[in-house]
């Protein structure tokens, strides 16, 4: 019996995103579906390298039913907002440290996870 593959999306295609993509490739039950970046050239190059879909925006990625888990690899100041948006879209989240810039943002993310029934990990 074939195992279910979980669809991953990566937001932010800088250096750390490559580590995420390589980790996803090594998991038998995972598949990198697509990426997005505000810098089009970076996103295009990354999507081409990993032969995945390039989403035009974060919001477009959040609408994808194929993506169940989102790796947030953006600058720190964007982590909390993107994590909450992904959570509210029903996506599980893996976010680079720090998850938020202050306690209020962190608490808000935790409440969103509890309300949505999704998981989040910080690395």
N, CA, C and O atoms as a GROMACS GRO file, in nm:
protein
  492
    1UNK      N    1   0.084  -0.118   0.000
    1UNK     CA    2   0.000   0.000   0.000
    1UNK      C    3   0.089   0.124   0.000
    1UNK      O    4   0.184   0.134   0.078
    2UNK      N    5   0.059   0.218  -0.087
    2UNK     CA    6   0.136   0.343  -0.097
    2UNK      C    7   0.102   0.433   0.020
    2UNK      O    8  -0.013   0.442   0.062
    3UNK      N    9   0.204   0.500   0.072
    3UNK     CA   10   0.179   0.592   0.182
    3UNK      C   11   0.136   0.727   0.127
    3UNK      O   12   0.168   0.765   0.014
    4UNK      N   13   0.060   0.799   0.210
    4UNK     CA   14   0.015   0.932   0.171
    4UNK      C   15   0.134   1.026   0.166
    4UNK      O   16   0.223   1.020   0.251
    5UNK      N   17   0.136   1.110   0.066
    5UNK     CA   18   0.240   1.213   0.057
    5UNK      C   19   0.180   1.346   0.099
    5UNK      O   20   0.075   1.386   0.050
    6UNK      N   21   0.247   1.412   0.190
    6UNK     CA   22   0.204   1.543   0.237
    6UNK      C   23   0.266   1.650   0.147
    6UNK      O   24   0.386   1.649   0.121
    7UNK      N   25   0.183   1.741   0.101
    7UNK     CA   26   0.228   1.847   0.013
    7UNK      C   27   0.284   1.965   0.090
    7UNK      O   28   0.219   2.019   0.179
    8UNK      N   29   0.406   2.005   0.054
    8UNK     CA   30   0.475   2.116   0.118
    8UNK      C   31   0.485   2.236   0.025
    8UNK      O   32   0.496   2.221  -0.097
    9UNK      N   33   0.481   2.352   0.083
    9UNK     CA   34   0.509   2.476   0.013
    9UNK      C   35   0.614   2.553   0.092
    9UNK      O   36   0.616   2.549   0.215
   10UNK      N   37   0.700   2.624   0.021
   10UNK     CA   38   0.803   2.705   0.087
   10UNK      C   39   0.779   2.851   0.050
   10UNK      O   40   0.764   2.886  -0.067
   11UNK      N   41   0.778   2.935   0.153
   11UNK     CA   42   0.761   3.079   0.136
   11UNK      C   43   0.895   3.145   0.167
   11UNK      O   44   0.945   3.135   0.279
   12UNK      N   45   0.951   3.213   0.068
   12UNK     CA   46   1.082   3.275   0.083
   12UNK      C   47   1.188   3.181   0.031
   12UNK      O   48   1.208   3.073   0.086
   13UNK      N   49   1.256   3.220  -0.074
   13UNK     CA   50   1.348   3.130  -0.145
   13UNK      C   51   1.494   3.167  -0.125
   13UNK      O   52   1.576   3.149  -0.215
   14UNK      N   53   1.527   3.220  -0.009
   14UNK     CA   54   1.666   3.252   0.022
   14UNK      C   55   1.744   3.128   0.062
   14UNK      O   56   1.698   3.016   0.039
   15UNK      N   57   1.859   3.148   0.120
   15UNK     CA   58   1.951   3.039   0.152
   15UNK      C   59   1.887   2.929   0.237
   15UNK      O   60   1.902   2.811   0.207
   16UNK      N   61   1.817   2.967   0.342
   16UNK     CA   62   1.762   2.866   0.434
   16UNK      C   63   1.656   2.780   0.366
   16UNK      O   64   1.636   2.666   0.406
   17UNK      N   65   1.590   2.832   0.264
   17UNK     CA   66   1.486   2.755   0.194
   17UNK      C   67   1.543   2.630   0.130
   17UNK      O   68   1.474   2.528   0.122
   18UNK      N   69   1.666   2.634   0.085
   18UNK     CA   70   1.729   2.516   0.027
   18UNK      C   71   1.739   2.402   0.126
   18UNK      O   72   1.721   2.285   0.090
   19UNK      N   73   1.767   2.434   0.251
   19UNK     CA   74   1.771   2.331   0.356
   19UNK      C   75   1.635   2.266   0.372
   19UNK      O   76   1.625   2.144   0.388
   20UNK      N   77   1.530   2.346   0.367
   20UNK     CA   78   1.394   2.293   0.379
   20UNK      C   79   1.361   2.204   0.260
   20UNK      O   80   1.308   2.094   0.277
   21UNK      N   81   1.393   2.250   0.141
   21UNK     CA   82   1.363   2.172   0.020
   21UNK      C   83   1.437   2.038   0.023
   21UNK      O   84   1.378   1.934  -0.010
   22UNK      N   85   1.562   2.039   0.062
   22UNK     CA   86   1.639   1.914   0.068
   22UNK      C   87   1.583   1.819   0.174
   22UNK      O   88   1.580   1.698   0.154
   23UNK      N   89   1.540   1.874   0.286
   23UNK     CA   90   1.480   1.791   0.392
   23UNK      C   91   1.350   1.727   0.343
   23UNK      O   92   1.325   1.609   0.368
   24UNK      N   93   1.267   1.803   0.275
   24UNK     CA   94   1.141   1.750   0.222
   24UNK      C   95   1.170   1.638   0.122
   24UNK      O   96   1.102   1.536   0.123
   25UNK      N   97   1.270   1.657   0.036
   25UNK     CA   98   1.305   1.555  -0.063
   25UNK      C   99   1.343   1.422   0.002
   25UNK      O  100   1.320   1.316  -0.056
   26UNK      N  101   1.401   1.428   0.122
   26UNK     CA  102   1.448   1.307   0.189
   26UNK      C  103   1.337   1.233   0.263
   26UNK      O  104   1.357   1.120   0.308
   27UNK      N  105   1.221   1.294   0.275
   27UNK     CA  106   1.110   1.230   0.344
   27UNK      C  107   1.025   1.154   0.242
   27UNK      O  108   0.976   1.212   0.146
   28UNK      N  109   1.008   1.026   0.263
   28UNK     CA  110   0.930   0.945   0.170
   28UNK      C  111   0.784   0.985   0.163
   28UNK      O  112   0.719   0.965   0.061
   29UNK      N  113   0.732   1.040   0.271
   29UNK     CA  114   0.591   1.076   0.275
   29UNK      C  115   0.567   1.225   0.254
   29UNK      O  116   0.465   1.278   0.297
   30UNK      N  117   0.660   1.291   0.189
   30UNK     CA  118   0.649   1.435   0.164
   30UNK      C  119   0.682   1.466   0.019
   30UNK      O  120   0.759   1.394  -0.046
   31UNK      N  121   0.624   1.574  -0.030
   31UNK     CA  122   0.651   1.620  -0.166
   31UNK      C  123   0.647   1.772  -0.167
   31UNK      O  124   0.552   1.832  -0.119
   32UNK      N  125   0.750   1.833  -0.222
   32UNK     CA  126   0.752   1.978  -0.238
   32UNK      C  127   0.665   2.011  -0.359
   32UNK      O  128   0.696   1.972  -0.471
   33UNK      N  129   0.558   2.084  -0.335
   33UNK     CA  130   0.462   2.119  -0.440
   33UNK      C  131   0.498   2.251  -0.506
   33UNK      O  132   0.495   2.262  -0.629
   34UNK      N  133   0.531   2.352  -0.425
   34UNK     CA  134   0.557   2.482  -0.483
   34UNK      C  135   0.623   2.579  -0.388
   34UNK      O  136   0.639   2.552  -0.269
   35UNK      N  137   0.662   2.692  -0.444
   35UNK     CA  138   0.731   2.797  -0.370
   35UNK      C  139   0.676   2.934  -0.411
   35UNK      O  140   0.610   2.949  -0.513
   36UNK      N  141   0.705   3.031  -0.326
   36UNK     CA  142   0.674   3.169  -0.360
   36UNK      C  143   0.776   3.261  -0.295
   36UNK      O  144   0.832   3.230  -0.189
   37UNK      N  145   0.800   3.372  -0.360
   37UNK     CA  146   0.894   3.471  -0.308
   37UNK      C  147   0.853   3.607  -0.364
   37UNK      O  148   0.808   3.615  -0.478
   38UNK      N  149   0.870   3.712  -0.286
   38UNK     CA  150   0.836   3.846  -0.337
   38UNK      C  151   0.934   3.891  -0.445
   38UNK      O  152   0.901   3.979  -0.525
   39UNK      N  153   1.053   3.831  -0.448
   39UNK     CA  154   1.149   3.858  -0.554
   39UNK      C  155   1.130   3.752  -0.662
   39UNK      O  156   1.173   3.638  -0.646
   40UNK      N  157   1.066   3.792  -0.771
   40UNK     CA  158   1.027   3.697  -0.876
   40UNK      C  159   1.143   3.613  -0.926
   40UNK      O  160   1.129   3.492  -0.943
   41UNK      N  161   1.259   3.674  -0.949
   41UNK     CA  162   1.373   3.600  -1.003
   41UNK      C  163   1.419   3.490  -0.907
   41UNK      O  164   1.454   3.381  -0.950
   42UNK      N  165   1.418   3.519  -0.777
   42UNK     CA  166   1.458   3.418  -0.679
   42UNK      C  167   1.359   3.302  -0.678
   42UNK      O  168   1.398   3.186  -0.677
   43UNK      N  169   1.231   3.336  -0.680
   43UNK     CA  170   1.128   3.234  -0.681
   43UNK      C  171   1.136   3.147  -0.806
   43UNK      O  172   1.125   3.025  -0.798
   44UNK      N  173   1.154   3.212  -0.920
   44UNK     CA  174   1.164   3.138  -1.047
   44UNK      C  175   1.283   3.043  -1.047
   44UNK      O  176   1.269   2.927  -1.086
   45UNK      N  177   1.398   3.090  -1.003
   45UNK     CA  178   1.519   3.006  -1.001
   45UNK      C  179   1.501   2.887  -0.906
   45UNK      O  180   1.540   2.775  -0.938
   46UNK      N  181   1.441   2.912  -0.791
   46UNK     CA  182   1.421   2.806  -0.693
   46UNK      C  183   1.321   2.703  -0.745
   46UNK      O  184   1.344   2.583  -0.734
   47UNK      N  185   1.211   2.751  -0.803
   47UNK     CA  186   1.110   2.660  -0.859
   47UNK      C  187   1.170   2.576  -0.970
   47UNK      O  188   1.141   2.456  -0.981
   48UNK      N  189   1.253   2.636  -1.053
   48UNK     CA  190   1.318   2.563  -1.162
   48UNK      C  191   1.415   2.458  -1.106
   48UNK      O  192   1.416   2.344  -1.154
   49UNK      N  193   1.494   2.495  -1.008
   49UNK     CA  194   1.592   2.404  -0.949
   49UNK      C  195   1.525   2.279  -0.893
   49UNK      O  196   1.576   2.168  -0.908
   50UNK      N  197   1.410   2.297  -0.826
   50UNK     CA  198   1.342   2.185  -0.762
   50UNK      C  199   1.225   2.131  -0.844
   50UNK      O  200   1.153   2.042  -0.799
   51UNK      N  201   1.206   2.186  -0.965
   51UNK     CA  202   1.101   2.140  -1.055
   51UNK      C  203   0.964   2.138  -0.989
   51UNK      O  204   0.894   2.037  -0.989
   52UNK      N  205   0.928   2.253  -0.932
   52UNK     CA  206   0.800   2.268  -0.862
   52UNK      C  207   0.727   2.391  -0.914
   52UNK      O  208   0.783   2.471  -0.990
   53UNK      N  209   0.604   2.405  -0.873
   53UNK     CA  210   0.522   2.518  -0.914
   53UNK      C  211   0.570   2.647  -0.847
   53UNK      O  212   0.608   2.647  -0.730
   54UNK      N  213   0.566   2.756  -0.922
   54UNK     CA  214   0.593   2.888  -0.866
   54UNK      C  215   0.459   2.957  -0.847
   54UNK      O  216   0.388   2.984  -0.944
   55UNK      N  217   0.425   2.987  -0.722
   55UNK     CA  218   0.304   3.062  -0.693
   55UNK      C  219   0.336   3.210  -0.704
   55UNK      O  220   0.443   3.254  -0.660
   56UNK      N  221   0.247   3.287  -0.761
   56UNK     CA  222   0.269   3.431  -0.780
   56UNK      C  223   0.269   3.508  -0.650
   56UNK      O  224   0.329   3.615  -0.640
   57UNK      N  225   0.202   3.452  -0.548
   57UNK     CA  226   0.193   3.521  -0.419
   57UNK      C  227   0.171   3.420  -0.307
   57UNK      O  228   0.133   3.306  -0.330
   58UNK      N  229   0.194   3.466  -0.187
   58UNK     CA  230   0.166   3.387  -0.067
   58UNK      C  231   0.017   3.352  -0.062
   58UNK      O  232  -0.019   3.239  -0.032
   59UNK      N  233  -0.068   3.450  -0.091
   59UNK     CA  234  -0.212   3.426  -0.087
   59UNK      C  235  -0.253   3.320  -0.188
   59UNK      O  236  -0.340   3.238  -0.159
   60UNK      N  237  -0.193   3.323  -0.307
   60UNK     CA  238  -0.224   3.219  -0.406
   60UNK      C  239  -0.183   3.081  -0.353
   60UNK      O  240  -0.257   2.984  -0.370
   61UNK      N  241  -0.067   3.073  -0.290
   61UNK     CA  242  -0.022   2.946  -0.233
   61UNK      C  243  -0.120   2.897  -0.127
   61UNK      O  244  -0.149   2.777  -0.120
   62UNK      N  245  -0.172   2.987  -0.044
   62UNK     CA  246  -0.263   2.948   0.062
   62UNK      C  247  -0.393   2.889   0.008
   62UNK      O  248  -0.463   2.816   0.079
   63UNK      N  249  -0.426   2.919  -0.115
   63UNK     CA  250  -0.548   2.865  -0.176
   63UNK      C  251  -0.529   2.725  -0.233
   63UNK      O  252  -0.626   2.659  -0.268
   64UNK      N  253  -0.405   2.679  -0.243
   64UNK     CA  254  -0.377   2.548  -0.300
   64UNK      C  255  -0.421   2.436  -0.207
   64UNK      O  256  -0.382   2.432  -0.091
   65UNK      N  257  -0.502   2.348  -0.259
   65UNK     CA  258  -0.547   2.233  -0.181
   65UNK      C  259  -0.437   2.127  -0.171
   65UNK      O  260  -0.440   2.043  -0.082
   66UNK      N  261  -0.340   2.131  -0.262
   66UNK     CA  262  -0.229   2.034  -0.260
   66UNK      C  263  -0.131   2.061  -0.147
   66UNK      O  264  -0.066   1.968  -0.097
   67UNK      N  265  -0.120   2.186  -0.106
   67UNK     CA  266  -0.025   2.222  -0.002
   67UNK      C  267  -0.092   2.212   0.135
   67UNK      O  268  -0.189   2.281   0.164
   68UNK      N  269  -0.036   2.123   0.216
   68UNK     CA  270  -0.089   2.100   0.351
   68UNK      C  271   0.002   2.157   0.459
   68UNK      O  272  -0.043   2.186   0.570
   69UNK      N  273   0.130   2.172   0.426
   69UNK     CA  274   0.230   2.218   0.522
   69UNK      C  275   0.311   2.329   0.456
   69UNK      O  276   0.358   2.315   0.343
   70UNK      N  277   0.328   2.439   0.528
   70UNK     CA  278   0.399   2.555   0.475
   70UNK      C  279   0.525   2.579   0.558
   70UNK      O  280   0.520   2.588   0.681
   71UNK      N  281   0.638   2.590   0.489
   71UNK     CA  282   0.764   2.628   0.553
   71UNK      C  283   0.783   2.777   0.532
   71UNK      O  284   0.792   2.824   0.418
   72UNK      N  285   0.788   2.852   0.640
   72UNK     CA  286   0.804   2.997   0.631
   72UNK      C  287   0.952   3.031   0.651
   72UNK      O  288   1.007   3.015   0.760
   73UNK      N  289   1.014   3.077   0.543
   73UNK     CA  290   1.158   3.105   0.541
   73UNK      C  291   1.183   3.252   0.504
   73UNK      O  292   1.280   3.284   0.435
   74UNK      N  293   1.097   3.337   0.548
   74UNK     CA  294   1.104   3.480   0.518
   74UNK      C  295   1.180   3.553   0.628
   74UNK      O  296   1.215   3.492   0.729
   75UNK      N  297   1.206   3.682   0.611
   75UNK     CA  298   1.268   3.759   0.720
   75UNK      C  299   1.183   3.754   0.847
   75UNK      O  300   1.060   3.745   0.840
   76UNK      N  301   1.248   3.760   0.962
   76UNK     CA  302   1.184   3.741   1.092
   76UNK      C  303   1.059   3.826   1.115
   76UNK      O  304   0.962   3.778   1.174
   77UNK      N  305   1.061   3.948   1.069
   77UNK     CA  306   0.948   4.037   1.092
   77UNK      C  307   0.820   3.995   1.022
   77UNK      O  308   0.713   4.046   1.053
   78UNK      N  309   0.830   3.901   0.929
   78UNK     CA  310   0.712   3.854   0.856
   78UNK      C  311   0.658   3.722   0.910
   78UNK      O  312   0.548   3.680   0.871
   79UNK      N  313   0.731   3.656   0.998
   79UNK     CA  314   0.694   3.522   1.044
   79UNK      C  315   0.555   3.515   1.105
   79UNK      O  316   0.475   3.430   1.066
   80UNK      N  317   0.525   3.602   1.200
   80UNK     CA  318   0.398   3.593   1.272
   80UNK      C  319   0.279   3.612   1.179
   80UNK      O  320   0.184   3.533   1.183
   81UNK      N  321   0.281   3.713   1.098
   81UNK     CA  322   0.169   3.740   1.008
   81UNK      C  323   0.148   3.624   0.911
   81UNK      O  324   0.036   3.579   0.891
   82UNK      N  325   0.256   3.576   0.851
   82UNK     CA  326   0.244   3.466   0.755
   82UNK      C  327   0.200   3.336   0.823
   82UNK      O  328   0.121   3.260   0.768
   83UNK      N  329   0.253   3.311   0.942
   83UNK     CA  330   0.213   3.191   1.015
   83UNK      C  331   0.063   3.194   1.044
   83UNK      O  332  -0.007   3.095   1.023
   84UNK      N  333   0.014   3.306   1.092
   84UNK     CA  334  -0.130   3.316   1.122
   84UNK      C  335  -0.215   3.300   0.997
   84UNK      O  336  -0.318   3.232   1.000
   85UNK      N  337  -0.174   3.362   0.888
   85UNK     CA  338  -0.250   3.348   0.763
   85UNK      C  339  -0.253   3.202   0.717
   85UNK      O  340  -0.357   3.151   0.674
   86UNK      N  341  -0.138   3.135   0.726
   86UNK     CA  342  -0.132   2.994   0.685
   86UNK      C  343  -0.219   2.907   0.776
   86UNK      O  344  -0.291   2.820   0.729
   87UNK      N  345  -0.211   2.932   0.904
   87UNK     CA  346  -0.291   2.857   1.001
   87UNK      C  347  -0.439   2.877   0.973
   87UNK      O  348  -0.516   2.780   0.973
   88UNK      N  349  -0.480   3.000   0.951
   88UNK     CA  350  -0.621   3.028   0.924
   88UNK      C  351  -0.666   2.968   0.791
   88UNK      O  352  -0.786   2.947   0.770
   89UNK      N  353  -0.572   2.939   0.702
   89UNK     CA  354  -0.603   2.872   0.576
   89UNK      C  355  -0.604   2.720   0.594
   89UNK      O  356  -0.625   2.645   0.498
   90UNK      N  357  -0.581   2.674   0.718
   90UNK     CA  358  -0.585   2.531   0.747
   90UNK      C  359  -0.455   2.457   0.720
   90UNK      O  360  -0.455   2.334   0.711
   91UNK      N  361  -0.346   2.530   0.705
   91UNK     CA  362  -0.216   2.468   0.676
   91UNK      C  363  -0.138   2.447   0.806
   91UNK      O  364  -0.144   2.530   0.897
   92UNK      N  365  -0.066   2.337   0.814
   92UNK     CA  366   0.031   2.318   0.921
   92UNK      C  367   0.150   2.406   0.886
   92UNK      O  368   0.174   2.436   0.769
   93UNK      N  369   0.226   2.449   0.987
   93UNK     CA  370   0.332   2.547   0.964
   93UNK      C  371   0.462   2.502   1.027
   93UNK      O  372   0.466   2.456   1.141
   94UNK      N  373   0.569   2.517   0.950
   94UNK     CA  374   0.706   2.507   1.001
   94UNK      C  375   0.765   2.645   0.978
   94UNK      O  376   0.775   2.691   0.864
   95UNK      N  377   0.805   2.711   1.085
   95UNK     CA  378   0.854   2.847   1.074
   95UNK      C  379   0.996   2.857   1.128
   95UNK      O  380   1.028   2.798   1.232
   96UNK      N  381   1.078   2.931   1.058
   96UNK     CA  382   1.213   2.958   1.106
   96UNK      C  383   1.204   3.043   1.233
   96UNK      O  384   1.105   3.114   1.254
   97UNK      N  385   1.306   3.036   1.315
   97UNK     CA  386   1.310   3.117   1.436
   97UNK      C  387   1.335   3.263   1.401
   97UNK      O  388   1.401   3.291   1.301
   98UNK      N  389   1.286   3.353   1.477
   98UNK     CA  390   1.188   3.335   1.583
   98UNK      C  391   1.048   3.325   1.524
   98UNK      O  392   1.022   3.375   1.415
   99UNK      N  393   0.959   3.260   1.596
   99UNK     CA  394   0.822   3.247   1.543
   99UNK      C  395   0.752   3.382   1.540
   99UNK      O  396   0.662   3.404   1.459
  100UNK      N  397   0.792   3.471   1.630
  100UNK     CA  398   0.731   3.604   1.640
  100UNK      C  399   0.832   3.699   1.702
  100UNK      O  400   0.935   3.658   1.756
  101UNK      N  401   0.801   3.827   1.693
  101UNK     CA  402   0.892   3.927   1.747
  101UNK      C  403   0.857   3.970   1.889
  101UNK      O  404   0.935   4.038   1.955
  102UNK      N  405   0.738   3.928   1.936
  102UNK     CA  406   0.700   3.961   2.073
  102UNK      C  407   0.599   3.859   2.125
  102UNK      O  408   0.547   3.778   2.048
  103UNK      N  409   0.574   3.863   2.254
  103UNK     CA  410   0.487   3.765   2.319
  103UNK      C  411   0.344   3.771   2.267
  103UNK      O  412   0.278   3.668   2.254
  104UNK      N  413   0.295   3.890   2.238
  104UNK     CA  414   0.157   3.903   2.189
  104UNK      C  415   0.139   3.830   2.056
  104UNK      O  416   0.039   3.761   2.036
  105UNK      N  417   0.237   3.845   1.966
  105UNK     CA  418   0.230   3.775   1.838
  105UNK      C  419   0.238   3.624   1.858
  105UNK      O  420   0.164   3.548   1.795
  106UNK      N  421   0.327   3.581   1.945
  106UNK     CA  422   0.341   3.437   1.972
  106UNK      C  423   0.212   3.379   2.029
  106UNK      O  424   0.168   3.273   1.986
  107UNK      N  425   0.154   3.448   2.124
  107UNK     CA  426   0.027   3.402   2.183
  107UNK      C  427  -0.084   3.396   2.079
  107UNK      O  428  -0.165   3.304   2.080
  108UNK      N  429  -0.088   3.494   1.990
  108UNK     CA  430  -0.188   3.496   1.885
  108UNK      C  431  -0.174   3.377   1.791
  108UNK      O  432  -0.274   3.317   1.750
  109UNK      N  433  -0.051   3.342   1.757
  109UNK     CA  434  -0.026   3.225   1.672
  109UNK      C  435  -0.072   3.098   1.742
  109UNK      O  436  -0.136   3.013   1.681
  110UNK      N  437  -0.038   3.085   1.868
  110UNK     CA  438  -0.078   2.966   1.945
  110UNK      C  439  -0.229   2.954   1.950
  110UNK      O  440  -0.283   2.845   1.931
  111UNK      N  441  -0.298   3.064   1.975
  111UNK     CA  442  -0.446   3.061   1.977
  111UNK      C  443  -0.502   3.022   1.841
  111UNK      O  444  -0.599   2.947   1.833
  112UNK      N  445  -0.441   3.072   1.734
  112UNK     CA  446  -0.487   3.038   1.598
  112UNK      C  447  -0.471   2.888   1.573
  112UNK      O  448  -0.560   2.826   1.515
  113UNK      N  449  -0.359   2.830   1.617
  113UNK     CA  450  -0.338   2.685   1.601
  113UNK      C  451  -0.445   2.608   1.677
  113UNK      O  452  -0.503   2.512   1.624
  114UNK      N  453  -0.471   2.648   1.800
  114UNK     CA  454  -0.572   2.579   1.880
  114UNK      C  455  -0.710   2.589   1.816
  114UNK      O  456  -0.784   2.491   1.813
  115UNK      N  457  -0.744   2.706   1.764
  115UNK     CA  458  -0.876   2.726   1.701
  115UNK      C  459  -0.889   2.650   1.570
  115UNK      O  460  -0.997   2.602   1.536
  116UNK      N  461  -0.779   2.638   1.495
  116UNK     CA  462  -0.784   2.576   1.363
  116UNK      C  463  -0.754   2.426   1.365
  116UNK      O  464  -0.780   2.356   1.267
  117UNK      N  465  -0.698   2.378   1.476
  117UNK     CA  466  -0.664   2.237   1.486
  117UNK      C  467  -0.544   2.197   1.401
  117UNK      O  468  -0.535   2.082   1.357
  118UNK      N  469  -0.453   2.291   1.377
  118UNK     CA  470  -0.333   2.261   1.299
  118UNK      C  471  -0.212   2.264   1.392
  118UNK      O  472  -0.218   2.313   1.504
  119UNK      N  473  -0.102   2.211   1.343
  119UNK     CA  474   0.023   2.205   1.420
  119UNK      C  475   0.122   2.307   1.366
  119UNK      O  476   0.118   2.344   1.248
  120UNK      N  477   0.210   2.352   1.454
  120UNK     CA  478   0.315   2.442   1.412
  120UNK      C  479   0.445   2.400   1.480
  120UNK      O  480   0.445   2.360   1.597
  121UNK      N  481   0.554   2.410   1.408
  121UNK     CA  482   0.687   2.383   1.463
  121UNK      C  483   0.778   2.500   1.433
  121UNK      O  484   0.767   2.563   1.327
  122UNK      N  485   0.867   2.530   1.526
  122UNK     CA  486   0.964   2.636   1.509
  122UNK      C  487   1.102   2.571   1.503
  122UNK      O  488   1.136   2.488   1.586
  123UNK      N  489   1.181   2.611   1.402
  123UNK     CA  490   1.316   2.554   1.395
  123UNK      C  491   1.418   2.666   1.389
  123UNK      O  492   1.538   2.640   1.383
   0.00000   0.00000   0.00000
